[in-house]
Amino acid sequence: MIDDGARCPCLSGLAFGECCAPVHRGQRPAATAEALMRSRYSAFAAGDDAWLRASWHPSTRPATLDLDDDVVWRRLDILATRAGGPFDDAGEVEFAAAWRHAATGERGRLHEVSRFIREHGHWLYVDGDLLP
């Protein structure tokens, strides 16, 4: 669990309690596709599989998630956004996320273009294309 006063893992510059925590707790919806992407990254960093599943569109949501507790998410870079604003119903976010495996020391980078849709005022992750 991440302390509300700690820096938010999504690197927005805000404290977790001001940034992604209220979205995870259902206190407010993510205003944009990028905000949902940031909250999902923070959920990966916190090991919050419940929020990851809740923010996934039902048509593509996996039955279960098996998060590796040894993967430490180190950095999120938002590279581009297409639509996904407060008045849109769909959008894309291109991001790169750096990780390190605590047990092996292996490092890696996840680069993806994620697709989101907004239904009933809530952004949901649909799917994404992995990039090299």
C-alpha positions in Angstrom: 0.0 0.0 0.0 1.2 3.5 -0.8 0.9 6.2 1.9 -1.3 9.2 0.8 1.6 11.6 1.6 4.1 9.8 -0.6 4.9 10.9 -4.1 2.4 9.4 -6.6 4.1 6.6 -8.6 2.7 8.0 -11.8 5.2 10.9 -11.4 2.5 13.6 -11.8 4.3 15.6 -9.1 1.4 15.3 -6.7 1.1 13.2 -3.5 -0.6 9.9 -4.0 -3.6 11.1 -1.8 -4.2 14.0 -4.2 -3.5 12.1 -7.5 -4.3 8.5 -8.1 -5.6 7.4 -4.6 -9.0 9.1 -5.0 -9.5 7.4 -8.3 -8.5 4.0 -6.9 -11.0 4.5 -4.0 -13.9 5.5 -6.2 -14.0 9.0 -4.7 -13.7 10.6 -8.2 -13.5 9.2 -11.7 -10.4 9.8 -13.9 -11.1 12.9 -15.9 -9.2 11.8 -19.0 -7.8 8.7 -20.6 -4.4 9.8 -19.5 -5.5 10.1 -15.9 -6.9 6.6 -16.0 -3.6 5.4 -17.5 -1.7 7.0 -14.7 -4.0 5.5 -12.1 -3.5 2.1 -13.7 0.3 2.5 -13.6 0.0 3.4 -9.9 -2.1 0.4 -9.3 0.6 -1.8 -10.9 3.2 -0.1 -8.7 1.0 -0.7 -5.6 0.0 -4.3 -6.5 -3.7 -3.3 -6.6 -5.1 -5.9 -8.9 -8.7 -5.1 -7.8 -8.4 -1.5 -9.3 -6.7 -2.9 -12.4 -9.6 -5.2 -13.0 -12.3 -2.6 -12.1 -10.7 -0.1 -14.6 -10.7 -2.7 -17.4 -13.6 -2.8 -19.9 -15.7 -5.9 -19.3 -15.4 -7.1 -22.9 -11.6 -7.5 -22.6 -11.1 -7.9 -18.8 -9.2 -11.1 -17.9 -10.9 -13.4 -15.3 -7.8 -13.1 -13.0 -4.6 -11.2 -12.8 -1.4 -12.6 -11.5 0.9 -9.7 -10.6 4.5 -10.5 -9.9 5.3 -9.0 -6.4 9.0 -8.9 -7.4 8.5 -6.5 -10.2 9.2 -2.9 -9.1 7.7 -0.3 -11.4 10.3 2.6 -11.6 9.1 5.2 -14.0 6.2 6.2 -16.2 6.6 8.3 -19.3 3.6 9.5 -21.2 4.8 9.8 -24.8 1.6 10.8 -26.6 -2.1 11.1 -26.3 -4.8 11.1 -29.0 -8.2 12.3 -27.9 -9.2 11.0 -24.5 -10.0 14.4 -23.1 -12.9 15.4 -20.8 -15.3 15.7 -23.7 -14.3 12.6 -25.7 -15.6 9.1 -25.5 -12.5 7.4 -26.7 -8.8 8.0 -26.6 -5.3 6.5 -26.8 -2.3 6.9 -24.6 1.2 5.9 -25.7 3.5 5.3 -22.7 6.7 3.7 -21.6 7.0 2.2 -18.2 10.4 1.0 -16.7 10.6 -1.9 -14.3 13.1 -3.9 -12.3 12.8 -7.4 -11.0 13.8 -7.3 -7.3 14.9 -10.9 -7.1 17.0 -11.1 -10.3 17.9 -7.4 -11.0 16.6 -7.8 -14.5 15.4 -4.5 -16.0 12.9 -3.8 -18.7 10.6 -1.4 -20.4 7.0 -1.8 -21.4 6.1 0.4 -24.4 2.4 0.4 -25.3 -0.3 2.3 -27.1 -3.4 1.8 -24.9 -7.0 2.3 -26.0 -9.6 3.6 -23.7 -13.3 4.3 -23.9 -15.6 6.3 -21.6 -18.9 4.8 -20.6 -21.4 6.3 -18.2 -18.8 9.0 -17.3 -16.0 6.5 -16.5 -12.9 5.8 -18.5 -12.1 2.2 -19.0 -9.0 0.5 -20.5 -9.9 -1.7 -23.5 -6.6 -3.0 -24.9 -3.2 -2.0 -26.2 -0.5 -2.7 -28.7 2.9 -3.4 -27.5 5.7 -1.6 -29.2 9.4 -2.3 -29.4 
